[in-house]
């Protein structure tokens, strides 16, 4: 809503040639013309503004007027280089098409998305900051119409999605909680520290050797399990030292992969306009990285002993893990993507990436490694790939974990829904942490974070959610409990709901996940 409201924000520059002199607003079949000068006066809070628009605005309460004014003045893009990269990305297409449905030319004709793209690129070549009204000013034509009916429909869809997630919280609020007396360990216990080492592996698709970190326990278990862990998009191995240490302290060897081209350095290059993002290429490289590391361990080029690998990852790393374990996308992906993009999934941004990867035909595993012993996905994605309501006979133990404050991969669709569609092994579970976000598993800096909380991924409280150190302790507890169940061949019998201090989390078996998903379709 903030982005679209900035369609009305006016800079103090003169209007370009051939620009619209009047903006019409269409709502409920009524077309209302708005005089540009009146809008300028109202946005700039000129006290002597006596226009008809100002009179209508006075009907709003003060808080609403102030909020609307701030939205109208907000810039749409503030980094010229990043804006140019964004416009060249695959995700720009559905966004521009949606914008074209809201902004129409004379006679109600939609604005062509290619015209919008060309205009935006021209604007960004001249200025480092722009508002959406800059776009309106630059588009040809004497008159533009803002279709608020379409905006109302879109906002209604988003509101329905948010209500579904609110219903999930209400359901969890009715569950009886098991109080945990001891704090779940996060790998910073008094146990002997695992041996950490960095390695370089040469792979055909990489110009330089791939960096791999290994964590070898002092006292390895005899169950033959070892874990390979992949960060998400923009993630580095250092972000997951806490989890690697915890698992290795539990007796299992761990390898943490680095993925050049989709790590923190690559995202920084994207933001600075030095490198575009190609989702298809990124996923292909990640799958090849994983296949290469699995072969390196098999042929003893890594100091990790074990015959049964557990493949784990965060976000895009979790998707890589699922694909490597043989989870094939269901038929009808094209139709599901068309519907998702039509609705502009702002409450589930991962669906944009899922559709890009599907169009690029990157959703396939080409490795020849044996079936993994289990798969672990943190803030996983795949609701369009593995549609709920299509039961699976996927035979691998699966653990998916997410947080209720995640709007990138929201748990109801991307963890509970995917789990319901894929999980069939009796040891499988899905875990939802109340207050956890998409970035909760990320930790930057070691090892004093648990005491000072001064090294967290600094994205702001709204994105990070509950104290990540507390959420990471829960993740570590659940991962180790799951690994023990896989090692012993223990089935998950009943769902459990836990609380420790301010942290509440819910471990669901397949039946509970299916019931929850069905209630909130």
Long-range contacts (C-beta under 8 A, 24 or more apart in sequence): 1-71, 1-155, 2-71, 2-74, 3-76, 3-132, 4-102, 4-132, 4-151, 5-68, 5-71, 5-72, 5-74, 6-71, 6-72, 6-73, 6-74, 6-75, 6-76, 6-131, 6-132, 6-133, 7-102, 7-103, 7-132, 7-133, 7-135, 7-136, 7-146, 8-39, 8-43, 8-72, 8-133, 8-146, 9-43, 9-71, 9-72, 9-73, 9-74, 9-131, 9-132, 9-133, 10-36, 10-39, 10-40, 10-43, 10-72, 10-131, 10-133, 11-131, 11-133, 11-134, 15-137, 16-137, 16-138, 18-140, 18-141, 19-136, 19-137, 19-138, 19-139, 19-140, 20-136, 20-137, 20-139, 20-141, 20-142, 20-143, 20-144, 21-142, 21-143, 22-142, 22-143, 22-144, 23-136, 23-144, 23-145, 23-146, 24-143, 24-144, 24-145, 24-146, 25-145, 25-146, 25-148, 26-104, 26-108, 26-145, 26-146, 26-147, 26-148, 26-149, 27-148, 27-149, 27-152, 28-149, 29-149, 31-145, 42-69, 43-69, 43-72, 43-73, 45-69, 73-131, 74-131, 75-129, 75-130, 75-131, 76-130, 76-131, 76-132, 76-134, 76-135, 77-124, 77-129, 77-130, 78-128, 78-129, 79-128, 79-271, 79-273, 80-124, 80-125, 80-127, 80-128, 80-129, 80-273, 81-271, 81-272, 81-273, 81-274, 82-270, 82-271, 82-272, 82-273, 83-120, 83-124, 83-130, 84-121, 84-124, 84-125, 84-273, 85-270, 85-273, 85-275, 85-276, 85-277, 87-117, 87-120, 87-121, 87-124, 88-276, 89-276, 89-277, 90-279, 90-352, 90-356, 90-359, 91-352, 91-353, 91-356, 92-117, 94-341, 94-344, 94-352, 94-355, 95-344, 97-341, 98-154, 98-344, 101-147, 101-150, 102-146, 102-147, 102-150, 102-151, 103-136, 103-139, 103-144, 103-145, 103-146, 103-147, 104-144, 104-145, 104-146, 104-147, 105-139, 105-141, 105-143, 105-144, 105-145, 106-141, 106-142, 106-143, 106-145, 108-145, 111-139, 115-139, 154-343, 154-344, 157-343, 158-346, 158-347, 161-347, 161-348, 161-410, 162-347, 164-412, 164-520, 165-347, 165-404, 165-410, 165-411, 165-412, 167-519, 167-520, 168-404, 168-411, 168-412, 168-416, 168-432, 168-516, 168-520, 169-404, 169-434, 171-516, 171-519, 171-520, 172-432, 172-434, 172-497, 172-504, 172-506, 175-497, 175-506, 176-497, 177-497, 177-498, 177-499, 177-504, 178-496, 178-497, 178-498, 178-499, 179-498, 179-499, 179-500, 180-498, 180-499, 180-500, 183-473, 183-500, 184-473, 184-474, 184-476, 184-477, 184-500, 185-246, 185-249, 185-473, 185-476, 185-477, 185-480, 186-242, 186-246, 186-450, 186-469, 186-472, 186-473, 186-476, 187-242, 187-243, 187-244, 187-245, 187-246, 187-247, 187-248, 187-249, 187-476, 188-242, 188-245, 188-447, 188-450, 189-249, 191-249, 192-218, 192-219, 192-249, 193-218, 193-245, 193-249, 194-218, 194-244, 194-245, 194-248, 194-249, 194-254, 197-303, 199-301, 199-302, 201-292, 201-293, 201-296, 201-301, 201-302, 203-288, 203-289, 203-292, 205-285, 205-288, 206-260, 206-285, 206-289, 208-260, 210-257, 210-258, 210-260, 210-289, 210-292, 210-293, 211-237, 211-258, 212-255, 212-256, 212-257, 212-258, 212-293, 212-296, 212-302, 213-237, 213-244, 213-255, 213-256, 213-258, 214-253, 214-254, 214-255, 214-256, 214-302, 214-303, 214-304, 215-244, 215-245, 215-247, 215-248, 215-253, 215-254, 215-255, 215-256, 216-248, 216-253, 216-303, 216-304, 217-248, 217-249, 217-250, 217-251, 217-252, 217-253, 219-251, 220-251, 220-252, 220-253, 220-305, 221-250, 221-251, 221-252, 221-487, 223-308, 223-487, 223-488, 224-306, 224-307, 224-308, 225-252, 225-306, 225-308, 225-309, 225-310, 225-373, 225-483, 225-486, 225-487, 226-252, 226-253, 226-254, 226-255, 226-297, 226-304, 226-305, 226-306, 226-308, 226-309, 226-310, 227-252, 227-253, 227-254, 227-255, 227-309, 227-310, 227-311, 227-312, 227-376, 227-483, 228-254, 228-255, 228-256, 228-257, 228-290, 228-293, 228-294, 228-297, 228-309, 228-310, 228-311, 228-312, 229-254, 229-255, 229-256, 229-257, 229-312, 229-313, 229-317, 230-256, 230-257, 230-259, 230-286, 230-289, 230-290, 230-311, 230-312, 230-313, 230-314, 230-317, 230-318, 230-320, 230-321, 231-256, 231-257, 231-258, 231-259, 231-263, 231-313, 231-314, 231-317, 232-313, 232-314, 232-315, 232-316, 232-317, 232-318, 232-379, 233-262, 233-267, 233-282, 233-315, 233-316, 234-262, 234-263, 234-264, 234-266, 234-267, 235-263, 235-264, 235-314, 235-315, 235-317, 235-442, 236-263, 236-264, 238-444, 238-445, 238-446, 239-441, 239-442, 239-443, 239-444, 239-457, 240-314, 240-441, 240-442, 240-443, 241-443, 241-446, 242-443, 242-446, 242-449, 242-472, 242-476, 243-441, 243-472, 243-475, 243-476, 243-479, 246-476, 246-479, 246-480, 247-476, 247-479, 247-480, 247-483, 250-480, 250-483, 252-306, 252-310, 252-483, 253-304, 253-305, 253-306, 254-304, 255-293, 255-297, 255-302, 255-304, 257-289, 257-290, 257-293, 259-285, 259-286, 259-289, 261-285, 262-286, 262-316, 279-353, 279-356, 279-357, 279-360, 279-362, 280-356, 280-357, 280-359, 280-360, 280-361, 280-362, 281-362, 282-316, 283-316, 283-319, 283-320, 283-357, 283-360, 283-362, 283-363, 284-362, 286-316, 286-317, 286-320, 287-320, 287-323, 287-324, 287-362, 287-365, 287-366, 287-367, 288-366, 290-320, 290-321, 290-324, 290-367, 291-324, 291-366, 291-367, 291-368, 291-369, 294-367, 294-369, 295-369, 298-369, 308-372, 308-373, 309-369, 309-372, 309-373, 310-372, 310-373, 310-374, 310-375, 310-376, 310-483, 310-486, 311-372, 311-374, 311-375, 311-376, 312-375, 312-376, 312-377, 312-378, 312-479, 313-376, 313-377, 313-378, 313-380, 314-378, 314-379, 314-441, 314-442, 315-350, 315-378, 315-379, 315-380, 315-381, 315-408, 315-409, 315-438, 316-353, 316-381, 317-378, 318-376, 318-377, 318-378, 318-379, 318-380, 318-381, 318-400, 319-377, 319-380, 319-381, 319-382, 321-375, 321-376, 321-377, 322-375, 322-377, 322-380, 322-382, 322-422, 323-363, 323-364, 323-365, 324-365, 324-367, 324-369, 324-372, 325-365, 325-371, 325-372, 325-375, 325-394, 325-396, 326-365, 326-371, 326-394, 326-396, 327-382, 327-385, 327-386, 327-394, 327-422, 328-364, 329-358, 329-363, 329-385, 329-386, 330-385, 330-386, 330-387, 330-390, 330-421, 332-387, 333-358, 333-384, 333-385, 334-358, 336-384, 336-387, 337-384, 340-384, 346-407, 347-407, 347-410, 348-383, 348-407, 348-408, 348-409, 348-410, 348-413, 348-414, 349-407, 349-408, 350-381, 350-383, 350-408, 350-409, 350-414, 351-383, 351-384, 353-381, 354-381, 354-382, 354-383, 354-384, 354-385, 355-384, 358-384, 358-385, 371-395, 371-396, 372-396, 373-397, 373-486, 374-398, 374-399, 374-427, 374-482, 374-483, 374-486, 375-399, 376-400, 376-401, 376-479, 376-482, 377-401, 377-415, 378-402, 378-441, 378-475, 379-403, 379-406, 379-408, 379-409, 379-414, 379-415, 379-438, 379-440, 379-441, 380-409, 380-414, 380-415, 380-418, 381-409, 381-414, 381-418, 382-414, 382-418, 383-413, 383-414, 383-417, 383-418, 386-418, 386-421, 386-422, 387-421, 388-413, 388-417, 388-418, 388-420, 388-421, 388-517, 389-421, 390-421, 391-421, 391-424, 392-421, 392-422, 392-423, 392-424, 393-424, 394-422, 394-423, 394-424, 394-425, 395-424, 395-425, 396-425, 397-425, 397-427, 397-428, 397-482, 397-485, 397-486, 398-422, 398-423, 398-425, 398-428, 398-429, 399-428, 399-429, 399-430, 399-431, 399-478, 399-479, 399-482, 400-430, 400-431, 401-430, 401-431, 401-432, 401-433, 401-475, 401-478, 402-430, 402-431, 402-432, 402-433, 402-436, 403-432, 403-433, 403-434, 403-435, 403-436, 403-437, 403-438, 403-440, 403-465, 403-466, 403-471, 404-432, 404-433, 404-434, 404-435, 404-436, 405-435, 405-436, 405-437, 405-465, 405-466, 406-436, 406-437, 406-438, 407-438, 408-438, 409-438, 412-516, 412-517, 412-520, 416-508, 416-513, 416-516, 416-517, 417-517, 419-508, 419-510, 419-513, 420-510, 420-513, 420-514, 420-517, 423-510, 423-513, 424-510, 426-491, 426-492, 427-482, 427-485, 427-486, 427-489, 427-490, 427-491, 427-492, 428-492, 428-509, 428-510, 429-478, 429-482, 429-492, 429-507, 429-508, 429-509, 430-507, 430-508, 430-513, 431-474, 431-478, 431-505, 431-506, 431-507, 431-508, 432-505, 432-506, 432-508, 433-466, 433-471, 433-474, 433-475, 433-503, 433-504, 433-505, 434-466, 434-503, 434-504, 434-505, 434-506, 435-465, 435-466, 435-471, 435-502, 435-503, 435-504, 436-465, 436-466, 436-471, 436-474, 436-505, 437-463, 437-464, 437-465, 437-466, 438-463, 439-463, 439-464, 439-465, 439-468, 440-464, 440-465, 440-466, 440-468, 440-471, 440-472, 440-475, 441-468, 441-471, 441-472, 441-475, 442-468, 443-468, 443-469, 443-472, 466-502, 466-503, 470-501, 470-502, 470-503, 471-503, 473-503, 474-498, 474-500, 474-503, 474-505, 478-505, 478-507
